[in-house]
Amino acid sequence: MHFAPIEQARAFLSANPDIEMIELFILDANGVPRGKLLHREELLAVYESGRPLPSTILGLTLHGEDVENSGLVWDVGDIDCRAYPLDGSLVRLPWRQIPTAAVQVSMHPGQGMPAAIADPRHVLLQVIEALKADGYHPVMACELEFYLLDQQRDSHGRPQPALDADGGRPRSTQVYGLRELEQIEPFLADLYAACKAQGIPARTAISEYAPGQVEITLDHGDALLAMDQAVRYKRIVKGVAHRHGMQACFMAKPFDHLAGTGMHMHVSLNDGTGHNLFASEDPAGTPLLRQAVGGMLRSLLDSLLLFCPNANSYRRFQANSYAPLAPTWGVDNRTVSLRVPGGPAPTRHIEHRICGADANPYLAAAAILAGIHRGLREQLDPGAPVEGNGYAQATERLPTDWLTSLQALEQSAWARDALGGDFLGVYLAVKRAEYRRFMAEVGEQDWRWYLTQA
């Protein structure tokens, strides 16, 4: 674990004399940033000796509640654990009214115990180091879809698309529509400016497959750095949207009749000299690429909870919706779960299309890379790529419910070995607590279905 030197903080403070507040955050297993708001004069001490955070901070439910059997509450007296800043993570938040910067921290592997076992960034780092020990250097990129919603609900209390520049609401699907992007130009201008200020390589913007749905691609690079950037990018999108009177929604399926929101993960492996080991004139890639696909397919069920972590995640899986349903792969085929895009040989890679936008990028990437490593070690054969309609040809389906995925991860010896039993103990305790809470809640859908008919 490499933490940032104090010289970075001194240089930042010197170059930004107007900064008054520092938002210190760590990402929990649900992908929720949690932390503290510090004053400027407190920053150097964080770099010198870390910042104490309670052990419970990495064992909370999505709603911020303690999970008593996580092992991070009463068992350890909610002990303080020290977190340190990540290299290059101290950046301005240009959308804030008070001049504010943010710094991302991670638990120290020694001083941060016992919370360090539940730090999702540690999980990814351990998987990457295992790959590097065998001579493989993972390269990744992230594509995150999101909806731009109005901060005000409609007359029925439901979320609705945000107003566009003309004061209207987008009502129809205009995938790849240029006018739709023009209508949100003020938001996009501030978003790209904030990404540039933070060193986030935001690239192509696309109007997606629903009114108000947008996707912006991020550049590929070192896998750990790429996921750091995805985490920070998501916070930028939410912050800039809020400044524009909108809400950026990364919920997997916010509307039953519209497209879900995905997080497509692009991955390849380099050797120690930076050569792409998947590069081939063959559109299906090298034998190593096919082994990587075989490992990911073999590990899909065991990993599904990390790709689709919430009850709502599974509403996204519908036939002919561009959300894959089966352990399938293909070449330049968007009806499969694992797609090998076309393009020049040096760019050959795999696009993993299963994750919802609600997944934690660190944990999703860790599961993907661990599956790849499994395929290489066991030299797994993925079988022939699917041609044509992958939905129609699927002979096996992924489960489409939260509990089945939870149980699959719980029972997976491979996952415990690849991701760490201590981490999974905390993560599964959190997810079990959320499952019980979700299933116990009675609401509108129950009344609509059963109030007069049961």
N, C-alpha and C positions, 0 to 999 in steps of 0.2 A: 504494500500500500504506500503510494507516494503522495504526501501532502504538500501543500503550497508553502514556499519559504516566506518569511516575514517581509522580505524585500518587495514582494508583489503588493502587499498591503500599503507599505510606505509609499511606493511609487503611485499607487492609485489615489491615495489621500492627497498627495502633492499635486496630482494632475486634476483632481476634482475637489477643489477647496469648498465648493458650495454644498457638498453632500452632508446631510444632517443625520440621517438614520440608515441603519444597516439591517436588512432583513436576513436573518440567519435561518437556513432551512435544511432539513434532511428529508428524504423521500421514504415513506413507509411502504409496507408490502402491498398495500392497496393503491399505491401511486399517489397518495395524498401528501403534499408538502406540509411539514409541521416544523415549528421552531419558535423563534423569539425575534422581537424587534428591539435592536440595540441602538444606543447612541454612538455617534462617530468615535468618541474617545474610548469606547470599549473594544474597538476592532483589533488593535495590535495585540491585546492580551489573548484574543482567540487564536491568533497565529502563533503566539509564543508558547502557550500552555493548553490550548484547546478550550472548549466550552462545555461545562457539565450539562447534560440533558438526562431526564429521568429514564430509567430502564423501560418504563411502560410506553414510551413514545413510539417504540417499534413493535408494540403488541396490541395496538388499538383496532377496533372495528372501523368500518367505513364512516360511522357516525361519531368516532372519537371516544368510544367507551372502552374501559379496561376489560380485558379477558382474563379472568382470574386463573384459569388453568393453563395460561400461556407460559408460566414459569417466570414471568417478568414483573409480577406484581408483589403479592405478599411473601412469596418464597424468598425473595431477595430484598424485601423492604423497600421496593421502588428506589433502588440505589441510583446515585448519580453515575453516569457513564460519560466519558470524555470523547467529544467529537472534534475533528480538526478540518480546516478548510481544504477543498479540492483545488488542485492546480488550475489556474485560469478561470476560476468560477466567480471571481469578484467583479461584478458588472453593474452598470447603472440600470435603473428601471425608469425609462424616460416617460412613461405614462403616469407616474405618481405625482400628486400635487406637491407634497413635501419632497424636496430633493432626497432621493432614496437610492441605495444600492442593495444588491443581494449577494450573498455568498452561500454556496452550497457546501455542506459539511458531510462527513461520513464518520462512522464510529472507528476509533482507533482499535486495531485488532487486539491490543493488550489492555490499554486503559479504558477501552469502551465496553469491556465485558460487564454483564452478560448480554447487553443489548446487541453487541457486535454480531452475535450469531444470527440475528434476525435482520441484519442490514442487507437489503436486496442487492445493493451495489457490490457487496462482498461476494455474494453468490455468483454473480456474473464474472467477477474478477477471477474467482477460483476456477471456473469452467474455462475461461480464456487461458489461464496459466497452464492448465492441463493440456490444452491443445498445443500451446507453444512448446511445451516440453517434448512433444512428438514432432516438432518442426512445422506446425501449421499456424499461420497468423491470420485470424479471421478479420474480414472486411465486411462492414454492414452499412445499410442505409435504411431510413424509416420514412414511410409515407403515412401521414395521419389525416384522416377525414374528420370533418366536424360540421356541425350546423351552427349558423348564426341566427339566434333567436331573439325575440323582443324580451326585454326585462319584465314587461307586463304580460300577464296571461290574457287569454281571450275571455269572452263573457261566460264561458262554461268552466273557467279555471284551468284551461289546458294551455300548454306552450304553443307559441305561434311564431312563424318566421319574422325576422326583424324587418322593419321598414327599409326600403331601398332609397337611393338618392332622390328619387322622384316622389317619395312619400307614400308609395304603394307597397303592397306585400307580394313577394313572388308566390304564385299559385300553381304554376305548372313546372314540370320537369324539363329543363333545357340543358341536358348533359353536353359539356364542352361549349356552352353558350358564352360568347364573348360579351354580349350586352350585360349579362348577369354579373360578370367580373367588373365591367365598367361601373355598374350601379353600386358596387361596394369599394370603389377606388379610394375614397378617403381612409377607410379601414385598412386596405391593402398597403397604401402608402406608409402609414404609421407602423404597420406590422413589419414590412420590409426594412424600414429605418431602424426599428428596435432590434430586429435580427442582426442587422449589420453592426449596430453598436455593441451587441453581445457576442459577435463572432460566430453567429449561427448561419450555416450555409443554406438559406432558404432559396429555392429555385422556382420551378414551374408551378403556376397556379392553375387550377382546373375547376370549372363549375361542374359539380358532380351530379349524381343520378336522382336528385330530389330538390325541390325548391329550398333555397337557402343553404344548400350543402356545398362545401368547398373542400378541396384537397390542395395542399402545397407540399411539394417534394423537398427532401433534404439530401444534400450531397452524401456520397458514400465515403467511408474512411475507416480508420481503426475502430474496431467494434465497440470498445469501452467508450471512446470519445464520442462515437456516433450516438450511443444511447444517452450519454450525458447531454448531448445537444438536443435529443428528442425530448428529454425531461424539461429542459429549460425552454425549448420552443413552445411546448404545451402551455407553460406558465405565461409566456409572452402573448400567445393567442388569447388566452383568457383575460389578461390584464388590458391589452389594447382594445379588445371587444367591449369590456366594461367601460373604458374611457369614452367609447363611442355610443354608449347607451344600449349596448347589446349584451347578450350572454352567449359565449362560445360553449357549445355542448358536445362533449365527447362520449356521451352515453351510447351504448352499442345499438340500441333500437328505441329511439325516442318516440317514434310514430309507427303504429301498426301497419299503415297502408303505404308507407314510404321506405326507401332504402335505409338499411342500417349503416353504421359508421365503422369502418375497419381501420386496422393499422397493418399495412403490408410491410413485411420485413424482407429486405434484399440482402443476400449473403453470398460470399465467396471465400475462398482460402488462398492466401499467398504463401510462397515459401519465404525463406529468410532474406532473399534478395528483392522481394516485392513482385515476383512473377506470379500471375494468376494461375493456380493449379487446376482451375476448371476451364481454362481457355482452350478452345478447340474449334476447328472449322466445322466439325460435326455439330449441328444445332442442339443435339442432346448432350453435348459436353463430353468430358473425359470420363474414363472409368471411375476416377475418384469422385467426380460429381455424382455419378449414379449411386455410388456407395453412400455418399452423404444423403441423397434422397431416400435411399433404403433405410438409413438410420432414423431419419425424421419420421418416415411412415411407420416404422416399427414402434416409435415412441409417442405417437400422436395421442392415443387414448390416455396414457400415463401423464402427459403434459397438458391435457386440455384445460384443466382448471387454471393453469397459469396463462393460457391464451384467452380464456373466457371466464373471468373470475367471479362474475356476479349472476344473480338470477336472471336479470334482464339480458345478459350476454347471449343467452340461448334463443331468444326471440328473433335474433338476426338470421338464424339458419332456416332459410326457406328456399325451396327449389326455384331455379331460374332467377336468382336474386343477386348473383355474383358473390354470394357468401357460400363457400364450399361446404359440402355436407359429408364428404367421404374421404378416406385415405387414398387419394389418387394423385397422379402426377402427369404432366404433359409438357410438350414443347410449344411455346407461344399459344397457350390455350387458357382462357380465363374461366373455364368451367371446372377446373381442378383445384385441389388444395395447394399443390406445390407446382409452380409454373417456372419453366426455363424460358425466359424471354429471348426473342430474337436479337439480332444485332451483330456487330463485328466480333470475331473470335476472342480478342482480348477482354471483352466486356462480359463474357459468359458467366452467369451466376444463377442463383435460385431465388425466386420470389415466393415467400411463405405468406399465404393469403388467408389464414384462419383467424388471426388475432382480431378481437374487437378493439376499437379505439379506447376502451375502458381498461385495457390491460396495462400492467406496469411494464414499461419498456425493458428495464433491467431483468426482470424475471422471465419475460417472454423470450428475450435474447438468450438468456442462460439455458432455457429449455431447448431452444432451437439448436444452439451450438453443442449442447450435451448430446442431443440426438444425432447430430452430424458426427461427433466423435465416436459414438457407438457404431454408426455405420461403417466408419473407416476401420475401427479396430476389429469388427466382426465381418468386414467385407460383405455387407448385406446387398443383395440384389433386389432392386425395386420392381422388377418385372418390366414389361413393355409399357411405354408411355401411352396414355389415352389419346386417341384421335377423335375429333368430333365432339359430340355432346357428352361431357363427363357426368352430368346429372343423370342422364338416361342410362349410362353404362355402369353406374356404380353398383357393385355387388355387396358392398359392406358400408354401413352408415356410422357416422360418428353419433354418440349420444347427444340428444338435444335437451338435456335437463341437468340442472346444477348438481343435484345429489349424486347422480351416477359419476360425474366427473370428479367430484370430491372423493368418493369412495375409491375410484381408480387410482388417484394420486396417493391416497392413504395406504393402499395395498401394494404399491409399486416398490419393489426392492431396487429396481434400476434407478428410480428417482432419488431414493434415499442415498444411494451410493454416489450419484452424479451431482446432486444439489446439496447434500448434507442433511443428515438426520436431525441435527439440532435445529436447523432452520425450518425444516418441514414440520417439526413438532410445534413450533410457534405459529407458523402459517396456517396449519390445519386447525389448530385451536381457534384462531381468529375466524376462519371460514366456517367452522362448525357453529360458533356463536352467532355469526351473521345469519346462517341458514335457519337456526332455531328462531331468531328474532323475526326474520322475514316471514316464515311460515306461521308464526303466531299472530301476525298482524291481520286484522279484519278491516276491509276497506270497500271502496266503491264497486270493484269487480265482484266481490262476494255478494254484496247486496243485489247487484244487477242480475246475477245468475241464480241466486238461491232464496232471496228474501220471501218471495211469494210462491215459488215453485216447489220448494222442498217440503 
